[in-house]
Amino acid sequence: MPKKAKPAEHGEEEEPLPCKQVKVEAAGGPSTLNFDSPSGLFQSLISPIKTETFFQEFWEQKPLLIQRDDPALAAYYQSLFRLTDLKSLCSRGMYYGRDVNVCRCINGKKKVLNKDGKAHFLQLRKDFDQKRATIQFHQPQRFKDELWRIQEKLECFFGSLVGSNVYITPAGSQGLPPHYDDVEVFILQLEGEKHWRLYHPTVPLAREYSVEAEDRIGRPAHEFTLKPGDLLYFPRGTIHQADTPPGLAHSTHVTISTYQNSSWGDILLDTISGLVFDTAKEDVALRAGIPRQLLLQVETIPFATRKLSGFLRTLADRLEGTKELLSSDMKKDFIMHRLPPYCVGDGTELSTPGGKLPRLDSIVRLQFKDHIVLTVGPDQDHSDETHEKMVYIYHSLKNRRETHMMGNEEETESHGLRFPLSHMNALKQIWNSSAISVKDLKLPSDEEKESLVLSLWTECLIQVV
């Protein structure tokens, strides 16, 4: 979520943000993004910067500005979303707040101009023209195929949810005051020009920062103008604002964001409960009762602190040799809420198994690997206290693109399979092989081998080659 920053009248000057600026001249031929693979897509998105250079020098560290002079790429960016697209989208039933916001920055504060209920294009256009308001459209990948195509590949590349918002701002106007975001941000300029200001201090890897920091924004560390085809990246915590220069043309840009709640702290919280669960089954000390009336104490008694510290050291030692961490939520949450694979047509290839039925003498291979996760967890259907472990396979092939990144409006159903822990080695064989013979799977019987691949084939996760 964006975090507002308060500009100060007399801010202290700070050391400038190290911001890399790259200018690229027009290429000889048509310039398009590379959709052959997730890594290829990201490399083409930040070209000419190399992926390795980006993660060594910029990711979570400092902004990167890439200004391009490429008419073909500019035309492609312009096709991703236009002001005129709102007319057809509104006819499909868009609502204020959920799908679209109308706002303007007035005297350093955000003023929301939303109406109630459905958003109508004529009203949006009236607010846009007469009130000089910015139109913010939420998660356009739900409706624009090419943004679906881009963001689906980026979710595979990052292994994290990727959202987007489109901002359309009239000339000589500004939609939002200075603020920062708790996500990594990529800005693609689609139409017109946008004047940007990045401030110091940043809030490195931040979720929150102090009011004192807000009051010390001062003058911008960097100012520049984006044109169609340009790209800007800045890490979460970078204080920024943008306006459309005076003139005839409005500005349209899309923010593509990722890595929300994807820190080491998040994954530690996600896995620690499973680690405690496993350790407590073997260590009787963890199953012993806490001191009487401990929960009634105002301050934790030293004895309890020492005991907990010792248990944490035991968990750390156990973690060193753990191969399968019990993930509570992060893997499942990611796969349940991400985009389905990009496809052209009705998507039947994602929900209906095709090709030959796998048999014992078949050679099979995994498909849609980037859209599947394996995780180990307690048997959710077991009624007794033994809580046997199971292997869970979750996938996003049946996810609904229309609800991507839209919060908890609807109950999201997980799709996948579960197998006994004894099937893990066979599943790893399938995951780690480009193709494998069913009869070579590490399971005790031919029936189990055939049953395993048939289950995967029915979910469209493997194919016979």
VEXDO-871890 format. One record per residue (C-alpha): residue in one letter; z, x, y. Coordinates in steps of 0.1 Angstrom, whole numbers, plus 5000, padded with zeros to 4 digits. Layout:
N
  mido    pz    px    py
     a     Z     X     Y
...
//
This chain:
465
  mido    pz    px    py
     m  5000  5000  5000
     p  4993  5013  5035
     k  5023  5025  5055
     k  5023  5021  5092
     a  5030  5051  5115
     k  5041  5048  5150
     p  5022  5069  5176
     a  5045  5086  5201
     e  5038  5090  5238
     h  5050  5126  5238
     g  5046  5138  5203
     e  5051  5174  5194
     e  5021  5194  5186
     e  5019  5205  5149
     e  4999  5231  5130
     p  4965  5216  5122
     l  4957  5202  5088
     p  4934  5226  5069
     c  4904  5203  5067
     k  4872  5216  5051
     q  4840  5203  5067
     v  4807  5206  5048
     k  4774  5197  5063
     v  4745  5191  5039
     e  4709  5191  5050
     a  4683  5166  5037
     a  4672  5173  5001
     g  4635  5174  4992
     g  4636  5145  4968
     p  4655  5113  4964
     s  4693  5117  4962
     t  4712  5095  4938
     l  4746  5096  4920
     n  4747  5108  4885
     f  4759  5082  4861
     d  4754  5101  4829
     s  4791  5108  4825
     p  4824  5103  4844
     s  4825  5140  4853
     g  4788  5139  4864
     l  4795  5109  4886
     f  4824  5126  4904
     q  4805  5158  4908
     s  4776  5140  4925
     l  4800  5120  4947
     i  4815  5151  4962
     s  4784  5173  4961
     p  4779  5201  4971
     i  4816  5209  4965
     k  4822  5218  4929
     t  4847  5197  4909
     e  4868  5228  4901
     t  4869  5238  4938
     f  4879  5203  4948
     f  4909  5202  4925
     q  4920  5238  4932
     e  4918  5235  4970
     f  4919  5199  4982
     w  4933  5174  4957
     e  4968  5165  4969
     q  4966  5193  4994
     k  4943  5187  5023
     p  4914  5166  5036
     l  4877  5172  5028
     l  4849  5160  5051
     i  4813  5161  5038
     q  4787  5152  5063
     r  4753  5147  5049
     d  4718  5144  5064
     d  4701  5127  5035
     p  4681  5094  5042
     a  4679  5085  5005
     l  4717  5088  5000
     a  4723  5070  5033
     a  4701  5041  5021
     y  4719  5040  4988
     y  4753  5039  5005
     q  4741  5011  5028
     s  4731  4990  4997
     l  4767  4991  4983
     f  4780  4965  5008
     r  4767  4949  5040
     l  4780  4925  5065
     t  4754  4900  5053
     d  4768  4901  5018
     l  4798  4881  5030
     k  4776  4850  5034
     s  4768  4848  4997
     l  4803  4858  4987
     c  4820  4831  5008
     s  4798  4805  4990
     r  4815  4816  4958
     g  4849  4806  4970
     m  4867  4834  4989
     y  4902  4828  5002
     y  4921  4843  5032
     g  4948  4868  5021
     r  4936  4870  4985
     d  4900  4881  4991
     v  4896  4887  5028
     n  4917  4896  5058
     v  4908  4893  5094
     c  4927  4916  5118
     r  4926  4937  5149
     c  4947  4966  5163
     i  4960  4955  5197
     n  4983  4979  5217
     g  4990  4999  5186
     k  5000  4969  5165
     k  4981  4951  5137
     k  4974  4914  5145
     v  4963  4893  5116
     l  4939  4865  5125
     n  4936  4848  5091
     k  4931  4811  5088
     d  4944  4790  5059
     g  4926  4784  5026
     k  4890  4792  5020
     a  4871  4817  5041
     h  4838  4804  5056
     f  4812  4829  5067
     l  4805  4811  5100
     q  4842  4814  5110
     l  4844  4850  5099
     r  4813  4858  5119
     k  4828  4840  5149
     d  4860  4860  5147
     f  4840  4892  5142
     d  4817  4886  5172
     q  4841  4869  5197
     k  4875  4883  5188
     r  4861  4918  5178
     a  4881  4915  5146
     t  4878  4937  5115
     i  4869  4920  5083
     q  4887  4935  5053
     f  4873  4925  5019
     h  4895  4932  4989
     q  4882  4947  4956
     p  4844  4942  4962
     q  4838  4958  4927
     r  4846  4923  4914
     f  4812  4911  4927
     k  4791  4941  4936
     d  4776  4956  4905
     e  4770  4991  4918
     l  4806  4994  4930
     w  4817  4983  4895
     r  4795  5010  4881
     i  4810  5037  4903
     q  4846  5027  4899
     e  4844  5022  4862
     k  4832  5058  4858
     l  4859  5070  4882
     e  4886  5052  4862
     c  4873  5071  4831
     f  4873  5104  4851
     f  4908  5100  4866
     g  4925  5081  4838
     s  4940  5059  4865
     l  4932  5026  4881
     v  4906  5028  4910
     g  4906  5001  4936
     s  4885  4996  4968
     n  4884  4978  5001
     v  4855  4972  5025
     y  4862  4974  5062
     i  4836  4959  5086
     t  4845  4966  5123
     p  4826  4956  5154
     a  4815  4982  5179
     g  4842  4993  5203
     s  4870  4979  5182
     q  4897  4990  5157
     g  4913  4971  5128
     l  4944  4990  5119
     p  4970  5011  5137
     p  4979  5046  5125
     h  4992  5044  5090
     y  4993  5063  5057
     d  4986  5052  5021
     d  5004  5060  4988
     v  4971  5066  4970
     e  4944  5093  4970
     v  4916  5081  4993
     f  4879  5086  4993
     i  4860  5071  5023
     l  4823  5063  5019
     q  4805  5054  5052
     l  4780  5026  5045
     e  4768  5012  5078
     g  4769  5024  5114
     e  4794  5050  5126
     k  4832  5054  5124
     h  4854  5076  5145
     w  4883  5090  5125
     r  4916  5107  5136
     l  4938  5125  5110
     y  4973  5134  5122
     h  4999  5160  5114
     p  5024  5159  5099
     t  5012  5146  5066
     v  5036  5132  5041
     p  5028  5153  5010
     l  5027  5133  4978
     a  5048  5107  4996
     r  5060  5073  4989
     e  5082  5071  5020
     y  5090  5093  5050
     s  5115  5092  5078
     v  5112  5074  5111
     e  5116  5107  5128
     a  5083  5118  5112
     e  5066  5087  5124
     d  5077  5094  5160
     r  5062  5130  5159
     i  5026  5121  5152
     g  5014  5134  5186
     r  4978  5143  5190
     p  4953  5141  5161
     a  4948  5173  5142
     h  4912  5164  5134
     e  4887  5141  5150
     f  4852  5134  5137
     t  4826  5107  5132
     l  4812  5095  5098
     k  4776  5083  5094
     p  4760  5065  5064
     g  4760  5089  5035
     d  4791  5108  5046
     l  4822  5111  5025
     l  4858  5118  5035
     y  4887  5125  5012
     f  4924  5128  5022
     p  4956  5130  5001
     r  4981  5102  5000
     g  5005  5106  5029
     t  4978  5116  5054
     i  4984  5096  5086
     h  4951  5083  5099
     q  4933  5057  5120
     a  4897  5048  5127
     d  4876  5029  5152
     t  4840  5020  5157
     p  4825  5037  5188
     p  4811  5014  5216
     g  4775  5005  5212
     l  4753  4980  5194
     a  4760  4987  5157
     h  4791  4976  5137
     s  4806  4999  5111
     t  4811  4993  5074
     h  4830  5017  5051
     v  4846  5014  5017
     t  4878  5031  5007
     i  4880  5040  4971
     s  4916  5048  4961
     t  4933  5060  4929
     y  4965  5076  4915
     q  4990  5051  4926
     n  5022  5054  4906
     s  5007  5083  4886
     s  5032  5111  4892
     w  5052  5132  4868
     g  5082  5111  4878
     d  5064  5079  4867
     i  5055  5093  4833
     l  5090  5107  4828
     l  5104  5072  4834
     d  5078  5058  4811
     t  5085  5081  4781
     i  5123  5088  4784
     s  5133  5055  4768
     g  5112  5062  4737
     l  5126  5097  4735
     v  5161  5084  4737
     f  5153  5058  4710
     d  5140  5085  4686
     t  5168  5109  4693
     a  5196  5083  4689
     k  5184  5075  4654
     e  5192  5111  4643
     d  5221  5121  4666
     v  5252  5101  4660
     a  5267  5113  4693
     l  5242  5092  4712
     r  5253  5061  4693
     a  5290  5066  4700
     g  5305  5042  4725
     i  5310  5050  4762
     p  5345  5054  4776
     r  5364  5022  4780
     q  5360  5006  4814
     l  5334  5031  4825
     l  5313  5004  4840
     l  5342  4993  4862
     q  5346  5026  4879
     v  5336  5031  4915
     e  5327  5067  4909
     t  5314  5082  4877
     i  5342  5102  4859
     p  5335  5139  4853
     f  5337  5135  4816
     a  5309  5110  4816
     t  5287  5132  4838
     r  5292  5162  4815
     k  5283  5141  4784
     l  5252  5128  4801
     s  5241  5163  4811
     g  5245  5175  4775
     f  5225  5146  4762
     l  5197  5154  4787
     r  5196  5190  4775
     t  5193  5177  4739
     l  5164  5154  4749
     a  5147  5184  4767
     d  5150  5205  4736
     r  5136  5177  4715
     l  5107  5170  4739
     e  5094  5206  4734
     g  5084  5198  4698
     t  5073  5162  4703
     k  5036  5154  4695
     e  5036  5116  4700
     l  5056  5103  4729
     l  5066  5067  4729
     s  5049  5054  4760
     s  5066  5022  4772
     d  5041  5009  4798
     m  5018  5033  4815
     k  4990  5036  4789
     k  4990  4999  4781
     d  4992  4989  4818
     f  4962  5011  4827
     i  4940  4999  4799
     m  4950  4962  4804
     h  4941  4962  4841
     r  4912  4986  4844
     l  4875  4976  4847
     p  4855  4968  4815
     p  4826  4992  4807
     y  4797  4987  4831
     c  4769  4968  4814
     v  4737  4950  4823
     g  4733  4914  4810
     d  4759  4891  4795
     g  4781  4918  4780
     t  4778  4906  4744
     e  4776  4942  4733
     l  4812  4946  4744
     s  4826  4916  4725
     t  4803  4911  4695
     p  4800  4938  4668
     g  4765  4949  4661
     g  4746  4971  4637
     k  4755  4978  4601
     l  4788  4968  4585
     p  4808  5000  4578
     r  4812  5008  4541
     l  4829  5036  4521
     d  4796  5057  4522
     s  4790  5051  4559
     i  4791  5076  4587
     v  4808  5062  4618
     r  4815  5073  4653
     l  4837  5061  4681
     q  4821  5042  4710
     f  4835  5035  4745
     k  4860  5063  4739
     d  4870  5064  4776
     h  4880  5028  4774
     i  4905  5031  4745
     v  4940  5045  4742
     l  4962  5053  4712
     t  4999  5051  4715
     v  5029  5050  4692
     g  5056  5024  4696
     p  5082  5003  4677
     d  5069  4974  4656
     q  5070  4946  4681
     d  5069  4919  4654
     h  5097  4934  4633
     s  5128  4912  4632
     d  5154  4935  4617
     e  5171  4965  4633
     t  5150  4993  4617
     h  5122  4991  4643
     e  5096  5010  4624
     k  5070  5028  4644
     m  5034  5016  4646
     v  5002  5029  4660
     y  4987  5007  4687
     i  4951  5008  4699
     y  4944  4991  4733
     h  4910  4988  4749
     s  4894  4973  4780
     l  4862  4960  4765
     k  4872  4924  4770
     n  4889  4928  4804
     r  4877  4905  4832
     r  4860  4923  4860
     e  4867  4893  4883
     t  4905  4899  4883
     h  4904  4937  4886
     m  4932  4951  4909
     m  4942  4915  4920
     g  4978  4917  4911
     n  4996  4892  4889
     e  4975  4862  4898
     e  4969  4855  4861
     e  4985  4866  4829
     t  4966  4896  4816
     e  4961  4897  4778
     s  4961  4930  4760
     h  4932  4936  4735
     g  4935  4959  4706
     l  4948  4966  4671
     r  4979  4980  4654
     f  4982  5001  4623
     p  5010  5016  4602
     l  5020  5051  4614
     s  5005  5064  4581
     h  4971  5057  4596
     m  4975  5081  4625
     n  4959  5111  4609
     a  4928  5091  4599
     l  4926  5076  4634
     k  4928  5111  4649
     q  4899  5122  4626
     i  4878  5094  4641
     w  4888  5102  4676
     n  4883  5140  4673
     s  4849  5138  4655
     s  4815  5131  4669
     a  4808  5114  4636
     i  4827  5112  4603
     s  4822  5099  4568
     v  4845  5070  4559
     k  4852  5085  4525
     d  4866  5116  4542
     l  4893  5098  4561
     k  4929  5109  4552
     l  4941  5077  4536
     p  4953  5073  4500
     s  4929  5046  4489
     d  4892  5037  4494
     e  4904  5001  4502
     e  4925  5014  4531
     k  4896  5035  4544
     e  4872  5006  4544
     s  4898  4982  4559
     l  4905  5006  4588
     v  4869  5011  4598
     l  4861  4974  4594
     s  4890  4966  4618
     l  4877  4991  4644
     w  4841  4978  4640
     t  4851  4942  4645
     e  4866  4952  4678
     c  4834  4970  4687
     l  4852  5004  4688
     i  4830  5022  4663
     q  4794  5020  4651
     v  4776  5031  4619
     v  4752  5060  4625
//
